[in-house]
Amino acid sequence: MTASALYVGDVLHRRTRPRAHRLRYRIWSLLLDLDELDAVAARLRWLSRNRFNLLSFHDRDFGDGSATPLREQAERQLAAAGLDFPLGAVRLLAMPRVLGFGFNPLTVWYCHDDAGRLRALIHEVHNTFGERHSYALPVAADADDVRQHCAKRFHVSPFLPMAMDYAFRLTPPGERLAIAITASDADGPVLFASQTATARPLTDAALARVFVTHPLLTFKVVAGILWEALRLLAKRVPVFTHPGRRRAAGGAGDGA
């Protein structure tokens, strides 16, 4: 019995200001234990590690993109955030590459201690500029309903400013999982995003099924981001320049 699993569900985004906007998509993700990556890939026909397949998991798509083992990267990120505990299982919730193409707006690293308790989460965010940033946050002891907060430090959407805070609420993976994020500015909540999903066994039959029922998933995620951007532009939602571009032009801005 492995800890790795397939999760099938929905992503919901709901914006309240300055214009109301809502989207809902069906998606699926994999929960992969870092210690099981090779064993999982070896038993599955349709999923490979670090090589092309119908579906594939590439280590460089996560963390800092280097050749440093992902577990070691998790240890470094936790230490940099002042989270010191004997690291046990580390499990990533993410979409794999589909026919060689991958994009994950959010990857969640579930970090357990050597007694099996969930002790920290690393929220790894990717934007469409090819950049990534991680927020390593502690989990209260024996929390079934995880709640976390942090200031925004990374430019994700051009329709959201940098001066915001995130509130995370999560139900750790089991028969079901739930992830909810509220982005707020000084005047209150602006955007609510959630992912809810149900666990399914990670088998070739299940992977073939989601490949057919959710065709070209990662391509559709990127296409969906672009389509929703056009809808927001049509609603005249204000656009915020990437802070790195403002600095390059001589202006002031927060780092990504």
DAJO-V198279 format. One record per helix or strand of 3 or more residues. SS is the DSSP state (2 for helix, 1 for strand). FROM is the first residue (numbers start at 0). TO is the last residue. Records with the same first field share a line. If there is no record, write none. Layout:
SS = FROM-TO  FROM-TO
//
This chain:
1 = 4-14  20-32  46-48  54-56  86-93  105-112  117-125  131-137  145-150  164-170  175-184  187-199
2 = 33-42  58-60  69-79  203-212  216-233  242-247
//
